[in-house]
C-alpha cells in the first residue's frame, strides 16, 4: 500500500489521481531499530503535534543519502559457472571519502542510494541484504522508465541546465518544464524516503542529503518525523534569482529545502542567490549572528553553511606512491620533457559547461600571438566520458575533435601536435601522472559547482620522494601554476591562481603565457600557499565541520514542540517552546464571563487589520465590535498603534469609550472626549532636521520607498521597493542615522520593511503600564487582561502584562497572544487576523449579553 502523504504530494504536482505502476510493490523491511514506527503508512506524526520523547542509542549514526551509492557492482560467473553479483567500494566516490575523512570509530555511517546497474526484481531482496550486511548500504531500486524520467529527464534536462544558467529559450537549449518529469522526480524522492524509513532511528540519527537529485526529500522526512536531524548539501551552483524564478516549481523546491536544519553551499555566491530567492519569492529575511547565517522559518532557524568540499588526501597520496604511477610519470617525461616540450593540462567531463572548446581556442590564440611557443608547448586535454546523454554531448564531442584537428593541421609539424586529445577513459593513476608532469593546469568551465581538478593537481605536484627523483627536482623547489575560471566553486579558495573569464579568449591566452613566463620563485610561493590550504581543508575537514554544525543546530530539537502545517509540498513544521499554545475560544470566553474587571489591549495593523490591506481604516463591523466591548462598564479597552493620533482619531471617532495610544504609546487618551496625554517627557524634536535629509537621500536612491513624518517619529518605509535592495539600503540607513544622531535623545530601530527614529524610552509597554495604573486608581485591579499584537513592537506589552502581578488582582487571568506561531514572549497565539477578529467578536457578544441583562 502507498502512504497517504505520497498520494497527497503526487496529486499536488500532477493535478490528477496518480498511477503508480511498479511503485506499488512494498519495499522489504531490512532492518529494525529501536524507536522506529513499524508501519510507515500509519504515521501519527504526519499531522498535528510532535511531543518530545526519549530514546537511547549506543552509537551515533549518520545516514548519508545520495542519488548513487559508493558501490561498484559487477555481474559475472563464479566457480560454478553461475551468474552472481560481486560488489566493492567505489574509491572515487565522495561519499566514501567523506566517511574515511570522519575517522571516528564511534560513528556508524549508513548509505542510501541507487546502484549504477539494474537489478532484476527477483534479486533485489537478496542484493539488499548483502549490501546492508557487508557495506551498510541500503539500495533504492527504481523501475527503468521511472529512473529515466527522473534522472535523464527532470534532473539532467531541467534542473541541471537551469542551475548552470541555461534557460530553455528554445527546445534545443535545456529542457522545457514537463510536469510528468516533475512527477517522476517527486515519486523517486518519495521512494528514497521510504527506504530511509526502513533504517532510521528518528530521535537520534542524523540524515545528510546530497545534491539536486533529492531536493524535495527533506519535506517527506520532516512530514514523517517532525524532529528529524536533517542536513542538505548542494554540490552544484545555485543560480541567481532572475534565473531561478523562471522555474515553475520554484516555491516548492525552496520550501522543501527549508525543511532541512542546515543547508550547505560551496561558495558565498551560491548561498547569496539562495537567500535572495527566499527573500523575493517567500518573503523570508535572514541575518548573521556570531558568524552563522540563519533564516527564520516558522519558529525554526534554518542555518546556511558555506564551505567548499576538499579532496581525500590519503587516497591521492597512496596513488602517488604506486609503482605504476611512477612508471607512467617516467613515460610522460620521456614523451614531453625529454623532447623539449612543456605540457599544459586540461581534465574535464564532456559536457557543455566545461568550456573545453574555449580552452582549445585560447591555445590557438596563444600560438598566434606568441610564435615563440611553436613546437614547445603542448595542451593535453583529457575528456572524461559524459555523465549524461543527449545531442548536446555529441555536439561538444564533435566540436572538440574538429577544433583540435584544425589547430593541429595549422600549427603541427612532424613530431609535434600542439593539442593532444584523450577521449578514452583513463585510470586514476594515469590522470595523476599527467598532473605530476604538467607545468600548468587549465580549468576554463563556464559554470561548475566546485571542480576538484585544481586541488588534485596541487597535491600531485607536491609529489613524493620517489617522484622527485624521477622528475629530477629538489624537495624545496616544488611549483605549480593554475589558470582557473571565475565561474567555478573552487576559484575563491585559490588566491594564487590566475583567474580568467573563459569567454574572453584573448585573456585566457594571455593567462597561459603568463603562467609559462612566470619566475620559478613566484610559482613556488603560489604552490606553497595552495598546498597549505588544500592539505588542511580536505574532505574530512569539510565533513566534520558540516556535521558539527548540524549537531549544534539540532541540539534543542528534543525540548521543543513541533507542529506540522500545510499540505503536499507546502508542508512545513512550526517549532515552539513547550509552553506556547493556541488560544482556546472556550478557555478565554469562560475566563471573560467569570471575571468582573478587565483590561484589553489590541494592536491594530496586522492584528485587527491585515498587514497587506491598502485601506487601513476599520470596517463597520470592527467599530461595532469595539463599541460592544467598551459599553461593558467592567472593561477598559485600548487600541495601541504606531499610527498617528490624527489618523486614529478620525478612524475611531464613533467609539466614545475607546482608549487610544498613538505612535507606539507616545500619545495616549483614555476616552474620546478626554485630552491627549504623553507617556514620556515632552521631547525636543529638532533631531528631525538632521534625520529627514538623510532619509530623503535614501528615498531618492531607492525606488518604491517613502517617508512617513509623524509628530514624534520619522519612518522610512521600503515595503514597495525591491526586497534585496531595500533591505541593503535599510542597513546602510540604520548605520547612517545612528552615526549622525549619536548625541540625540532618540533610538533608531529596524522593523518590518522600515527604519524608524523615535524618542528614547517610548514603547508600547508604557501603554500597558498606564492602563494598569489607571485601573488601580479607580479601584479596578484587573482580574482579566488580554493583550494581542503581531510584531516585535508588541513584545514590550507582553513583557509588562506577564510580569505585573502587583498591578492586578490575585490569580488574574492573563492572556498575552501573538498572531501566528512564532517565537514570542506571549504564551498564546492565533493563526491570523481572521482568528483574532473571531475571538474578539466572541467576547463582544458576551459583553452585549451582560449589558442587556
C-alpha positions, 0 to 999 in steps of 0.5 A: 500500500502507498502512504497517504502523504505520497498520494497527497504530494503526487496529486499536488504536482500532477493535478490528477489521481496518480498511477503508480505502476511498479511503485506499488510493490512494498519495499522489504523491511531490512532492518529494525531499530529501536524507536522506529514506527513499524508501519510507515503508512500509519504515521501519527506524526504526519499531522498535528503535534510532535511531543518530545520523547526519549530514546537511547542509542549506543552509537551515533549514526549518520545516514548519508543519502545520495542519488548513487551509492559508493558501490561498484557492482559487477555481474559475472560467473563464479566457480560454478559457472553461475551468474552472481553479483560481486560488489566493492567500494567505489574509491572515487566516490565522495561519499566514501571519502567523506566517511574515511575523512570522519575517522571516528570509530564511534560513528556508524555511517549508513548509505542510501542510494541507487546502484549504477546497474539494474537489478532484476526484481527477483534479486533485489531482496537478496542484493539488499541484504548483502549490501546492508550486511557487508557495506551498510548500504541500503539500495533504492531500486527504481523501475527503468522508465521511472529512473529515466524520467527522473534522472535523464529527464527532470534532473539532467534536462531541467534542473541541471541546465537551469542551475548552470544558467541555461534557460530553455529559450528554445527546445534545443537549449535545456529542457522545457518544464514537463510536469510528468518529469516533475512527477517522476522526480517527486515519486523517486524522492518519495521512494528514497524516503521510504527506504530511509524509513526502513533504517532510521532511528528518528530521535537520534540519527542524523540524515545528510542529503546530497545534491539536486537529485533529492531536493524535495526529500527533506519535506517527506522526512520532516512530514514523517518525523517532525524532529528529524536531524536533517542536513542538505548539501548542494554540490552544484551552483545555485543560480541567481534569482532572475534565473531561478524564478523562471522555474515553475516549481520554484516555491516548492523546491525552496520550501522543501529545502527549508525543511532541512536544519542546515543547508550547505553551499560551496561558495558565498555566491551560491548561498547569496542567490539562495537567500535572495530567492527566499527573500523575493519569492517567500518573503523570508529575511535572514541575518548573521549572528556570531558568524552563522547565517540563519533564516527564520522559518516558522519558529525554526532557524534554518542555518546556511553553511558555506564551505567548499568540499576538499579532496581525500588526501590519503587516497591521492597520496597512496596513488602517488606512491604506486609503482605504476604511477611512477612508471607512467610519470617516467613515460610522460617525461620521456614523451614531453620533457625529454623532447623539449616540450612543456605540457599544459593540462586540461581534465574535464567531463564532456559536457557543455559547461566545461568550456573545453572548446574555449580552452582549445581556442585560447591555445590557438590564440596563444600560438598566434600571438606568441610564435615563440611557443611553436613546437614547445608547448603542448595542451593535453586535454583529457575528456572524461566520458559524459555523465549524461546523454543527449545531442548536446554531448555529441555536439561538444564531442564533435566540436572538440575533435574538429577544433583540435584537428584544425589547430593541429593541421595549422600549427603541427609539424612532424613530431609535434601536435600542439593539442593532444586529445584523450577521449578514452577513459583513463585510470586514476593513476594515469590522470595523476601522472599527467598532473605530476608532469604538467607545468600548468593546469587549465580549468576554463568551465563556464559554470561548475559547482566546485571542480576538484581538478585544481586541488588534485593537481596541487597535491600531485605536484607536491609529489613524493620522494620517489617522484622527485627523483624521477622528475629530477627536482629538489624537495624545496623547489616544488611549483605549480601554476593554475589558470582557473575560471571565475565561474567555478566553486573552487576559484575563491579558495585559490588566491594564487591562481590566475583567474580568467573569464573563459569567454574572453579568449584573448585573456585566457591566452594571455593567462597561459603565457603568463603562467609559462613566463612566470619566475620559478620563485613566484610559482613556488610561493603560489604552490606553497600557499595552495598546498597549505590550504588544500592539505588542511581543508580536505574532505574530512575537514569539510565533513566534520565541520558540516556535521558539527554544525548540524549537531549544534543546530539540532541540539534543542530539537528534543525540548521543543514542540513541533507542529506540522502545517500545510499540505503536499509540498507546502508542508512545513513544521512550526517549532515552539517552546513547550509552553506556547499554545493556541488560544482556546475560544472556550478557555478565554470566553469562560475566563471573560464571563467569570471575571468582573474587571478587565483590561484589553489591549489590541494592536491594530495593523496586522492584528485587527487589520491585515498587514497587506490591506491598502485601506487601513481604516476599520470596517463597520463591523470592527467599530461595532465590535469595539463599541460592544466591548467598551459599553461593558462598564467592567472593561477598559479597552485600548487600541495601541498603534504606531499610527498617528493620533490624527489618523486614529482619531478620525478612524475611531471617532464613533467609539466614545469609550475607546482608549487610544495610544498613538505612535507606539504609546507616545500619545495616549487618551483614555476616552474620546472626549478626554485630552491627549496625554504623553507617556514620556517627557515632552521631547525636543524634536529638532533631531528631525532636521538632521534625520529627514535629509538623510532619509530623503537621500535614501528615498531618492536612491531607492525606488518604491520607498517613502517617508512617513513624518509623524509628530514624534517619529520619522519612518522610512518605509521600503515595503514597495521597493525591491526586497534585496535592495531595500533591505541593503539600503535599510542597513546602510540607513540604520548605520547612517542615522545612528552615526549622525544622531549619536548625541540625540535623545532618540533610538533608531530601530529596524522593523518590518520593511522600515527604519524608524527614529523615535524618542528614547524610552517610548514603547508600547509597554508604557501603554500597558503600564498606564492602563494598569495604573489607571485601573488601580486608581479607580479601584479596578485591579484587573482580574482579566487582561488580554493583550494581542499584537503581531510584531516585535513592537508588541513584545514590550506589552507582553513583557509588562502584562506577564510580569505585573502581578502587583498591578492586578488582582490575585490569580488574574487571568492573563492572556498575552497572544501573538498572531501566528506561531512564532517565537514570542514572549506571549504564551498564546497565539492565533493563526491570523487576523481572521482568528483574532477578529473571531475571538474578539467578536466572541467576547463582544457578544458576551459583553452585549449579553451582560449589558442587556441583562 
